[in-house]
């Protein structure tokens, strides 16, 4: 599996379909950033429920692939389940009941539920607005909203080659298992894992040198070309008008 295929779990290439596909990538990136910034301060139930419903609606209109979306959400839910189990036991507050002699606080339960709803809404909205446009368009959108060009290109290369390095790590682990290695809590296992990490660093350095040679062979002179930006169209202007109204409604539900 290529690095591009591995990165598709995060940024699905050539899947930008549905009503949201007509909106410019810059507008979608700005919308995602403002939604996530507001989501970080939402605490009340009406505002959080409205934010989660908005994210579900965005995911529906983006026509996200069901299987990959559920896989992404399952990975998130594993961490949130651990949070739900531990936060009520560690946060002080009014005691609801006890589990194995440990008090479960009402404040901890509320905080855990707030975080769970907030994270799920954020992941769904980011997936709906950003994950289907591909790394090239997303990097172009970053440049279009004022992010320095070098950072946009660095993001694009990072997404591409993190997947490649992960494949290199997987090949090394398969080679170790083929030679009978089984990880355990002993000196041999820790030494072998340390050697694995060292070999991964060496191979990553060699890969980066080969990529640099290939770029220079293709005429790279130290700077990337600027991303081309199209003019905003009717769908973009409608989104620019609608999105602030959504954010204001969520803020009103939170602070009214």
N, C-alpha and C positions, 0 to 999 in steps of 0.2 A: 504494500500500500504506500502510495506516494505521500510526501509531506502535505501536498495540497489536499489529498483525500483525508488525511488526519485532521487538518485544520477545519475541514467542513463540519466537524462536530460543533465548532464554535461559530464560524462564519460560513454559512452555506452558499456556495457559489452558484449563480445562475438559477436561483429559486425565487427571484423577486417577482411575485405575481400578486394579483388581487388589487383592491383599490389603493392600498398604500404604495404600490409600486410606481404610481404616477407622481408621487411626491419626491421632490429633489432630495438628494442625500444630505445636503447641508441643513435643510429644514428639519429632516428627521433626526439628525444628530443633535441639533439645538433643542428640539422637542424632548428627546430622551434625557439630555443633561438637565434641563429645567424641571422635568418631572421627577427625576431622581433627587435633585436638590430639595424640592418641596416635600417629597416623600420622607426625607430624613427627619423632618420636623413634625410629621403627623403622628398624633397619639390617640385621638378620640375615635370611638367606634364608627360613627357615621362617615368621617373623612377617610378612614382606612378601608371601610367596605366600598365606598365610592371609588377609591383609587384602585382597589383590586378588580372591581367590575370594569373600570376603564381599561385596565391592562388586559383583562380577558377579551374585551371587545376589540382591542387593538390586535391581539393574537388571532382572533377570528378573521378580521379584515385582512391581515397579512397572510392568511392561509398557511400558517406554519405547519411543517410536516409533523404529523401527530407522534410518530415513533421517536424521532430525535428530540422533540420537545419534551415528551414524557421522560426520556432518558436523562435529559439535562435537569429536569425538575426532580427526578429521583435522587440524583447526586446531591442536590441542594437539600432535599428533605432529610437525608441522612444526618447532616449536620444540625438541622433544625430540631430533629427528634432528640438528639443528645442535649441540645439547649433546653428543650421543654422538660426533660427529665431532671436536669441539674439546677437550672436557675431558680425554680421555686424552693429548692432545698437549701440554697446558699444565700438568697437575698432576704434580709430581715424584713419583718412586717407582721401584719395580723395573721395569726395561725388559723388555717382552715382545718387541717387534720394532720395526722402523723403517719409517716411511712418508715417502718423499721426503727421507730423511735426518733426519727428526724422530723422536725416541723416543716410543713408545707405552707409557705406564706402566700397570702392573697396578692400582695404586690408582685411577688415573683411570677405567679401564674399570669397576671395581667401583662407584665413586661415581656414574658415569653410569647404570649399570643400577639402582642403588638409587633414584636420583631419578626415572628413567623409571617404574619400578613404583609408586613412591609417588605420583607425579602422576596416573597413570592410575587408581589405586585411589581417590584423592581425588575426581577429576572424576566417576567413575562413581557413587560413593556420594552425592556432593552432587546429582548429576542425579537419582538414584533417589529421594532423600528430599525434595528441595526443588523441582526444576524443574517438576514437574507440578501443583503446588498453586496457582499463580498469584500475582501480586504482592500482591493484597489479603489473601489468607490468610497469605502469608509475612510481610507487615508486621504482621498481627494476632498471628502467632506470636512475632515479635520483641517486641511489647509484652507478650505473655503470659508471657515468661520473664524480664522485668525490664528490657528495653531501654527507655530513655526514649521516651515517646510521640512527641515531636517528631522523634527520629531515625528511628523507624519510618515516620512519614509522609514524612519527607525521602527515605528509601530508596524508598518507593513512587513519589513524584513523579519521582525521579531516573531510575528504570528507565523510566518512561513517557516522559519528555521527552528522554532521551538518544537514544531511537529516533527521535523527531520531529526533533531537530537533525541526526541522521545523514541523514534523508531530505532536509532542507533543503540539506545539504552535497552530496548526490547530485544534486539539481536544479541547483545552481550549477555543478557539474562538467559535467553534460550540456549546460548552456547554453554553457560555454566550449568544449567539443568541437564543438558545433554551429557555432560561429564560427571553427573551424579551429585552435583552440589545441592544441598538442602540447607536453607538458612536456619540457624538456631542461636541460642544465647551462649556462645562459646567463643574462645579466642580465634579459632580457625574461621568461623563465620564472619566475625568483625574484620579480620584481616582480608578476607576475600571480598567483602563488600567495599572496603577501602580501596582495594586494587581495582574494583569495578568502577568506582567513581573517578579514580585517577586515569584509567584508560578512557573513560568517557570524556574527560577534560582534554586529553591528548587528541583523541579523534575529532572532537569539536574544533580544536585549534587547527588541525589539518584540514578539516572541511572548510573552515572560514578562509584559510589561505587559498584553497582551490577556487572558492567562490570569488575571492578578490581577483585572482588571475583571470578567471572567466569574464568578469566584468571589465577588466582592463583590456582584454582581447577584443571585446565588443565596443570599445571606444569610450569607456567610462573615464571621465577626466576629473572626478572629485565632486561633482554636483549632479543631482538628478534633475530631469526636466520638470517644469511646473505642471501641476494638474490642470487640465482644461475644465472650465466651469461654464455651464449653460445658463441662459437667462431663466428667471423664475416665470413659471406659467400659471394658469388659472388654478390648478389643483394646489400649487404651492401657496398662492395668495390666500386661498380658502383655509388651508391649514394654519397659516400665520394668523388669521383672524380667529379661528376656532380654538387653537391651543391655549392662548392666554385666558379665554373664557373658561376653559376646563380647569386651569390652574387656579383662577380666581374662585371658582365654585368650590374646589377642594379646600382652599384656604378659608373660605367663608364657613364651610362645615366644621373646620378645625377650630376657628377662633370666635365664632359667633356665640 
